[in-house]
Amino acid sequence: QVQLQESGPGLLKPSQTLSLTCTVSGGSITLTFYAWTWIRQPPGEGLEWMGIIRSDGSTYYSPSLKSRTSISRDNAKNTVYLQMNTLKPEDTAVYYCAGANTDYSGSDQDKYDYWGQGTQVTVSS
């Protein structure tokens, strides 16, 4: 059974850089056609799709976050990463990683095969 576990610092200051890790267990992140996605949910708001890393290693980001966001993966460590720089208080959210056997690029949780428990990130001075 594939499980996803997000981890990272819980509290950061504005202008700092966020680095999150999504550790995948029970299966390989290089599964054929599988893509891995980061999604976040600010307090009191809906899910926001952030970006995807496809099975061929290519990436695609939300236009509103593209300039500050980077997604990568380490196949040997079975891990997917999210990096976001120049943090703002409005980046405060629960951050999730998810996996699907399609290149679906959206926030509908039902479209994903695997979904992590999420990790809280608070940006505050």
Residue frames as qw, qx, qy, qz and C-alpha x, y, z in Angstrom:
[[0.000, 0.889, 0.458, 0.000, 0.00, 0.00, 0.00],
 [0.426, 0.407, -0.013, 0.808, 1.48, 3.29, -1.09],
 [0.344, -0.827, -0.367, 0.251, 1.67, 5.94, 1.59],
 [0.363, 0.630, -0.021, 0.686, 2.81, 9.56, 1.37],
 [0.531, -0.680, -0.324, 0.388, 4.27, 11.51, 4.28],
 [0.268, 0.819, -0.009, 0.507, 4.97, 15.23, 4.06],
 [0.652, -0.562, -0.214, 0.463, 7.52, 16.84, 6.34],
 [0.388, 0.545, 0.019, 0.743, 9.21, 20.18, 6.78],
 [0.182, -0.037, -0.439, 0.879, 9.53, 23.20, 9.05],
 [0.055, -0.669, -0.738, 0.060, 6.29, 24.31, 10.60],
 [0.086, -0.937, -0.207, 0.269, 7.11, 27.97, 11.12],
 [0.595, 0.175, 0.216, 0.754, 8.96, 30.29, 8.82],
 [0.066, -0.662, -0.150, 0.731, 9.40, 34.04, 8.48],
 [0.541, 0.812, 0.168, -0.142, 8.44, 36.15, 5.48],
 [0.321, 0.826, -0.441, -0.141, 11.06, 36.17, 2.72],
 [0.424, -0.416, 0.804, 0.024, 12.46, 32.81, 3.81],
 [0.501, 0.267, -0.692, -0.447, 12.49, 29.69, 1.65],
 [0.809, -0.139, 0.383, -0.424, 10.25, 26.72, 2.28],
 [0.342, 0.353, -0.846, -0.206, 11.53, 23.22, 1.65],
 [0.788, -0.113, 0.355, -0.489, 9.12, 20.32, 2.02],
 [0.068, 0.292, -0.937, -0.178, 9.68, 16.62, 1.57],
 [0.846, 0.031, 0.047, -0.530, 7.17, 14.00, 0.51],
 [0.120, -0.371, 0.920, 0.021, 8.43, 10.53, 1.34],
 [0.798, 0.115, -0.259, -0.533, 6.71, 7.74, -0.54],
 [0.268, -0.306, 0.900, -0.158, 6.58, 4.25, 0.93],
 [0.654, 0.232, 0.665, -0.275, 5.06, 1.02, -0.30],
 [0.693, 0.597, 0.375, 0.150, 5.80, 1.75, -3.93],
 [0.536, -0.102, 0.232, 0.805, 8.19, 3.47, -6.27],
 [0.169, 0.738, 0.139, -0.638, 7.75, 7.10, -7.36],
 [0.078, 0.414, -0.638, -0.645, 8.95, 5.97, -10.77],
 [0.513, 0.344, 0.774, -0.140, 5.83, 3.91, -11.36],
 [0.238, 0.199, 0.623, 0.718, 4.99, 4.10, -15.03],
 [0.069, -0.610, -0.484, -0.623, 2.86, 7.13, -15.89],
 [0.440, -0.712, -0.478, 0.267, 2.71, 8.27, -12.27],
 [0.198, 0.612, -0.048, 0.764, 2.91, 11.97, -11.58],
 [0.474, -0.446, -0.554, 0.519, 3.37, 13.67, -8.23],
 [0.017, -0.725, -0.274, -0.632, 1.70, 16.87, -7.22],
 [0.240, -0.184, -0.532, 0.791, 1.80, 19.48, -4.47],
 [0.241, -0.664, -0.485, -0.516, -1.44, 21.07, -3.30],
 [0.195, -0.009, -0.552, 0.811, -2.08, 23.43, -0.42],
 [0.276, -0.700, -0.601, -0.270, -5.04, 24.63, 1.60],
 [0.074, 0.340, -0.303, 0.887, -4.90, 28.03, 3.31],
 [0.021, 0.274, 0.784, -0.557, -6.98, 28.38, 6.46],
 [0.356, 0.544, 0.441, -0.619, -10.66, 28.75, 5.67],
 [0.423, 0.574, -0.358, -0.603, -10.09, 28.31, 1.93],
 [0.953, 0.233, 0.088, -0.172, -10.25, 25.56, -0.65],
 [0.799, -0.185, 0.394, 0.415, -7.50, 23.41, -2.07],
 [0.290, 0.877, -0.232, -0.305, -5.01, 25.16, -4.35],
 [0.932, 0.203, 0.138, 0.265, -3.08, 23.16, -6.93],
 [0.280, -0.840, 0.283, 0.368, 0.59, 24.22, -6.94],
 [0.320, 0.664, -0.603, -0.305, 2.49, 22.08, -9.42],
 [0.973, 0.045, 0.187, -0.130, 3.31, 18.65, -10.78],
 [0.055, -0.589, 0.755, 0.282, 6.31, 16.55, -11.65],
 [0.866, 0.260, -0.127, -0.409, 5.45, 14.06, -14.35],
 [0.951, -0.142, 0.258, 0.097, 6.78, 10.55, -14.86],
 [0.748, 0.487, 0.012, 0.451, 9.30, 11.84, -17.40],
 [0.553, -0.301, -0.207, 0.749, 10.60, 14.37, -14.86],
 [0.092, 0.437, 0.244, 0.861, 9.07, 17.40, -16.52],
 [0.130, -0.429, -0.609, 0.655, 7.35, 19.94, -14.31],
 [0.055, -0.557, -0.429, -0.709, 4.45, 22.34, -14.61],
 [0.200, -0.242, -0.565, 0.763, 3.38, 24.97, -12.13],
 [0.052, 0.836, 0.529, -0.138, 0.43, 27.12, -11.29],
 [0.394, 0.644, 0.116, 0.645, 0.99, 30.41, -13.14],
 [0.313, -0.885, -0.007, -0.344, 0.44, 32.35, -9.93],
 [0.727, -0.628, 0.268, 0.076, 3.22, 30.42, -8.12],
 [0.886, 0.391, -0.004, 0.251, 5.57, 29.56, -10.97],
 [0.301, 0.795, -0.301, 0.431, 8.11, 32.29, -10.25],
 [0.326, -0.650, 0.522, -0.446, 8.60, 31.10, -6.64],
 [0.867, -0.165, 0.377, -0.280, 8.07, 27.34, -6.81],
 [0.377, 0.500, -0.759, -0.181, 10.16, 24.34, -7.74],
 [0.907, -0.159, 0.273, -0.277, 9.28, 20.65, -7.59],
 [0.351, 0.556, -0.750, -0.073, 11.88, 17.93, -7.88],
 [0.946, -0.227, 0.048, -0.225, 12.35, 14.29, -6.98],
 [0.047, -0.587, 0.808, -0.022, 15.06, 11.87, -5.90],
 [0.837, 0.071, -0.408, -0.357, 14.29, 8.47, -7.34],
 [0.521, 0.201, -0.761, 0.331, 16.87, 6.73, -5.17],
 [0.030, -0.028, 0.648, -0.760, 15.29, 8.15, -2.01],
 [0.115, -0.507, -0.826, -0.217, 11.74, 7.70, -3.31],
 [0.170, -0.621, -0.392, 0.657, 11.09, 11.31, -2.37],
 [0.247, 0.702, 0.391, 0.541, 9.44, 14.32, -3.95],
 [0.360, -0.330, -0.271, 0.830, 10.41, 17.85, -2.94],
 [0.110, 0.881, 0.374, 0.269, 8.76, 21.25, -2.94],
 [0.441, -0.247, -0.142, 0.851, 10.71, 24.45, -2.67],
 [0.074, 0.866, 0.397, 0.293, 9.10, 27.88, -2.49],
 [0.474, -0.028, -0.200, 0.857, 11.07, 31.05, -2.02],
 [0.064, -0.213, 0.009, -0.975, 10.22, 34.58, -0.91],
 [0.226, -0.459, -0.855, 0.081, 7.55, 33.35, 1.45],
 [0.221, -0.369, -0.027, -0.902, 4.62, 35.59, 2.38],
 [0.353, -0.035, 0.681, -0.641, 2.12, 35.33, 5.23],
 [0.750, 0.257, 0.015, -0.609, -0.51, 34.28, 2.67],
 [0.546, 0.329, -0.762, -0.113, 1.54, 31.15, 2.00],
 [0.321, -0.192, 0.772, -0.515, 0.36, 29.89, 5.37],
 [0.792, 0.115, -0.279, -0.531, -1.45, 26.64, 4.61],
 [0.775, -0.201, 0.599, -0.033, -1.53, 22.90, 5.00],
 [0.340, 0.594, -0.600, -0.414, 0.63, 21.47, 2.23],
 [0.869, 0.028, 0.462, -0.174, -0.19, 18.09, 0.69],
 [0.090, 0.413, -0.768, -0.481, 1.53, 15.84, -1.78],
 [0.792, 0.257, 0.381, -0.403, -0.50, 13.53, -3.98],
 [0.158, -0.305, 0.822, 0.454, 0.06, 10.94, -6.68],
 [0.727, 0.431, 0.282, -0.454, -1.93, 9.89, -9.71],
 [0.596, -0.017, 0.685, 0.418, -1.42, 7.69, -12.75],
 [0.403, 0.766, 0.395, 0.308, -2.40, 10.57, -14.98],
 [0.373, 0.133, -0.057, 0.916, -1.06, 14.07, -15.57],
 [0.213, -0.816, -0.507, -0.179, -4.13, 15.52, -13.91],
 [0.335, 0.136, -0.228, 0.904, -3.32, 19.06, -12.83],
 [0.376, -0.581, -0.221, -0.687, -6.02, 20.15, -10.43],
 [0.128, -0.334, 0.650, -0.670, -7.17, 20.07, -6.84],
 [0.825, -0.162, -0.145, -0.522, -9.96, 17.48, -7.01],
 [0.369, -0.483, 0.766, -0.209, -8.85, 15.00, -4.38],
 [0.852, 0.152, 0.433, -0.253, -10.93, 12.24, -5.99],
 [0.703, 0.671, -0.222, -0.072, -8.70, 12.38, -9.07],
 [0.104, 0.671, -0.708, 0.195, -5.67, 11.22, -7.09],
 [0.824, -0.058, -0.562, -0.034, -4.77, 7.67, -6.16],
 [0.663, -0.263, -0.449, 0.538, -2.61, 8.68, -3.22],
 [0.110, -0.833, -0.049, -0.541, -2.84, 11.65, -0.86],
 [0.441, 0.122, -0.615, 0.642, -0.66, 12.52, 2.12],
 [0.350, -0.657, -0.609, 0.274, -1.84, 13.68, 5.52],
 [0.114, 0.887, 0.112, 0.433, -0.45, 17.15, 4.99],
 [0.589, -0.232, -0.319, 0.705, 1.94, 19.34, 6.91],
 [0.076, -0.951, -0.290, 0.083, 1.14, 22.74, 8.41],
 [0.531, 0.152, 0.014, 0.833, 3.29, 25.64, 7.30],
 [0.143, -0.919, -0.332, 0.160, 2.89, 29.00, 9.02],
 [0.499, 0.353, 0.034, 0.790, 4.59, 32.12, 7.69],
 [0.315, -0.909, -0.251, -0.108, 4.75, 34.83, 10.31],
 [0.352, 0.590, -0.371, 0.625, 7.19, 37.39, 11.59]]
